[in-house]
Amino acid sequence: MEPHIPTALDRQLTLDAQRWLTDAVARVGQDPAAVRTVFPAVGRHCGRGPLAAGWTVADAARARLVAALPLRGGALAEEVTDLHRYGDAAEQRAVLRSLALLDEADASFADLGLPLVRAALRGNDTDLIEAALGPYAARRLDHDGYRHAVLKCVFCGIPLDRIAGLDERADRELARMLADFAHERVAAGRDVPADIWPVVRAHPGTLEASGLPEETDSPVPERRDAAVRALAAFTATAPAGAA
């Protein structure tokens, strides 16, 4: 969770909502099973509107409840997994956004939240996919899993700047995968998401190896035009003053 989110939540909540959430946090701290009752009630008591950085008020309030659970390791993972399993989409999103908090607070939590991340990535709910690819996934997904998660976002139209850790984790293999994806799009006469080009450009030769540039000579007008547009967008990502 971004450091400013808790402060933003406190400013957004009404006095009644603050009292309710404070009481709910205390109840969860005394009895972990209480989270099963208060977690679904958050939206009704605290609100569901947008907060900051893609978070909603309900996301942040639910994250506070999850962080209050006096559990560790497998017991914590089991309780959080049940919240996810039996929750609606908004509750599932909040659980996914909370994984980084649990990981930071409890070293024994470690990889125990990855099944929830993978479940979100198997689906097509873009809100859940985006929530799953926060700081926890950036730390815990293996290289292949992270690469395929990025590709899933590209297929689903999720902007890559919403994926945590991309600057640190993007490697040549991911660049190759994105360049091949771009070639497939161009071969179908379709446009390519512009935000893949900085990753491809960071690894020279991957664009050329994909075969995309040759599509400018295609006898099929749609492919040729799509290739020209793609290469123009790639060129536009060059740093100022680059040749």
C-alpha positions in Angstrom: 0.0 0.0 0.0 1.3 3.4 -0.9 2.2 5.4 2.3 -0.4 8.1 1.6 -3.3 5.7 1.3 -4.0 5.3 5.1 -3.9 9.1 5.5 -6.2 9.6 2.5 -8.6 7.0 4.0 -8.8 8.8 7.4 -9.5 12.1 5.6 -12.3 10.6 3.5 -14.2 8.7 6.3 -17.0 10.4 8.1 -17.0 10.4 11.9 -19.5 7.5 12.0 -17.4 5.6 9.5 -14.2 6.2 11.5 -15.9 4.9 14.6 -17.3 1.8 12.9 -13.9 1.0 11.3 -12.0 1.5 14.6 -14.5 -0.8 16.3 -14.2 -3.4 13.5 -10.4 -3.3 13.7 -10.5 -3.9 17.4 -13.0 -6.8 17.0 -10.8 -8.5 14.4 -7.7 -8.0 16.7 -9.5 -9.8 19.5 -11.2 -12.5 17.4 -9.9 -13.2 13.9 -13.2 -14.9 13.0 -14.9 -11.5 13.3 -13.3 -10.4 10.0 -15.8 -12.7 8.2 -18.6 -10.5 9.4 -17.1 -7.0 9.1 -15.3 -7.5 5.8 -18.4 -7.7 3.6 -20.0 -4.8 5.6 -17.2 -2.3 4.8 -18.8 -0.7 1.7 -22.0 -0.1 3.5 -20.4 1.6 6.5 -17.3 3.3 4.9 -18.3 3.9 1.3 -17.1 2.6 -2.0 -15.9 5.7 -3.9 -12.4 6.2 -5.4 -9.6 7.2 -3.0 -6.2 7.4 -4.6 -3.7 5.5 -6.8 -6.5 3.1 -8.1 -7.6 2.3 -4.5 -11.2 2.8 -3.4 -12.3 3.7 0.1 -13.5 0.2 0.7 -10.2 -1.3 -0.6 -8.2 0.7 2.0 -10.7 0.0 4.8 -10.7 -3.7 4.1 -6.9 -3.7 3.9 -6.8 -2.2 7.4 -9.0 -5.0 8.7 -6.8 -7.7 7.1 -3.7 -6.1 8.6 -5.3 -6.3 12.0 -5.7 -10.1 11.9 -3.6 -11.6 14.7 -2.5 -14.5 12.6 0.7 -15.6 10.9 1.8 -17.9 8.2 -0.6 -20.7 7.1 -3.3 -19.6 9.4 -3.2 -16.1 8.0 -3.2 -17.4 4.4 -6.2 -19.6 5.2 -8.3 -16.8 6.6 -7.4 -14.4 3.7 -8.1 -17.1 1.1 -11.5 -17.7 2.6 -12.2 -14.0 2.4 -11.3 -14.1 -1.2 -13.2 -17.3 -2.0 -16.5 -16.2 -0.5 -16.3 -12.5 -1.3 -17.7 -10.6 -4.2 -15.4 -9.0 -6.8 -14.9 -5.9 -4.7 -13.9 -8.0 -1.7 -11.6 -10.1 -3.8 -9.9 -6.9 -5.1 -9.3 -5.7 -1.6 -7.7 -9.0 -0.6 -5.4 -8.9 -3.6 -4.4 -5.3 -2.8 -3.7 -6.3 0.9 -1.2 -9.1 0.0 1.8 -6.8 0.1 0.9 -5.6 3.6 0.7 -9.1 4.9 4.0 -10.0 3.2 5.7 -7.0 4.7 4.3 -7.7 8.2 4.9 -11.4 8.3 7.9 -13.1 6.7 6.3 -16.5 7.1 3.4 -15.4 4.8 5.9 -15.3 1.8 4.6 -17.2 -1.2 1.3 -18.2 0.5 -0.7 -15.5 -1.3 0.5 -16.5 -4.8 -2.5 -18.9 -5.5 -4.8 -15.8 -5.2 -2.6 -13.9 -7.6 -2.6 -16.8 -10.1 -6.4 -17.2 -9.8 -6.9 -13.5 -10.8 -4.5 -13.9 -13.7 -6.5 -16.9 -15.0 -9.6 -14.8 -15.2 -10.6 -11.8 -17.3 -11.7 -9.3 -14.7 -9.3 -6.4 -15.4 -9.9 -4.9 -11.9 -8.8 -8.1 -10.3 -5.8 -8.6 -12.6 -4.6 -5.1 -12.0 -5.0 -5.5 -8.2 -3.2 -8.8 -8.3 -0.1 -7.2 -10.0 0.8 -5.0 -7.1 4.0 -5.0 -5.1 3.4 -8.5 -3.7 3.3 -10.1 -7.2 6.3 -8.0 -8.2 8.3 -9.5 -5.3 7.0 -13.0 -5.3 6.1 -14.2 -8.9 8.9 -16.1 -10.6 10.4 -14.7 -13.8 8.2 -16.8 -16.1 5.0 -16.0 -14.1 5.8 -12.3 -14.1 6.4 -12.2 -17.8 3.2 -13.9 -18.6 1.3 -11.6 -16.2 2.6 -8.6 -18.1 1.5 -10.2 -21.4 -1.9 -10.9 -19.9 -2.2 -7.2 -19.1 -1.3 -6.3 -22.7 -3.9 -8.7 -24.1 -6.5 -7.3 -21.7 -5.7 -3.6 -22.4 -4.4 -2.8 -18.9 -1.8 0.0 -19.1 1.6 -1.3 -18.2 2.3 1.7 -15.9 -0.2 0.1 -13.5 1.9 -3.0 -13.0 4.2 -2.9 -10.0 7.9 -3.6 -10.5 8.0 -3.4 -14.3 11.1 -1.2 -14.5 13.1 -3.6 -12.3 11.7 -6.9 -13.6 11.4 -6.3 -17.4 14.2 -8.4 -19.1 15.2 -9.5 -22.6 12.8 -12.4 -22.6 9.9 -10.2 -21.8 11.0 -7.8 -24.5 11.1 -10.7 -27.0 7.6 -11.8 -26.0 6.2 -8.3 -26.4 7.9 -7.9 -29.8 6.5 -11.2 -31.0 3.1 -10.1 -29.7 3.5 -6.9 -31.7 4.3 -8.8 -34.8 1.2 -10.9 -34.4 -0.9 -7.8 -34.1 0.7 -6.2 -37.1 0.2 -9.4 -39.2 -3.5 -9.2 -38.4 -3.6 -5.6 -39.5 -4.1 -4.3 -35.9 -2.5 -1.6 -33.9 0.0 -2.3 -31.1 -0.3 -0.8 -27.6 2.2 2.0 -27.5 3.3 1.3 -23.9 5.1 -2.0 -24.8 7.7 -0.1 -26.9 9.9 1.2 -24.0 10.4 -2.4 -22.8 11.2 -3.6 -26.3 13.6 -0.7 -27.0 15.5 -1.3 -23.7 16.7 -4.6 -25.3 18.2 -3.8 -28.7 17.6 -6.4 -31.4 14.4 -7.8 -30.1 12.2 -5.8 -32.5 14.2 -6.9 -35.5 14.3 -10.5 -34.4 10.5 -10.6 -34.2 10.3 -10.0 -38.0 7.9 -7.0 -37.6 10.0 -4.5 -39.6 9.7 -6.8 -42.7 6.0 -6.3 -42.6 6.5 -2.8 -44.2 7.0 -4.8 -47.4 3.9 -6.9 -47.1 1.7 -7.1 -50.1 -1.3 -6.9 -47.8 -2.1 -3.2 -47.3 -3.5 -3.7 -43.8 -0.4 -5.4 -42.6 1.9 -2.9 -44.3 0.0 0.1 -42.8 -0.1 -1.5 -39.3 3.7 -2.1 -39.5 4.3 1.5 -40.5 2.2 2.8 -37.5 4.0 0.4 -35.1 7.4 1.4 -36.2 6.6 5.0 -36.0 5.4 4.5 -32.4 8.6 2.5 -31.6 10.7 5.4 -33.0 8.7 7.9 -30.9 9.9 6.2 -27.7 13.6 7.0 -28.5 15.2 9.3 -25.9 15.6 12.9 -27.0 18.7 13.3 -29.1 19.1 9.6 -29.9 20.0 8.7 -33.4 
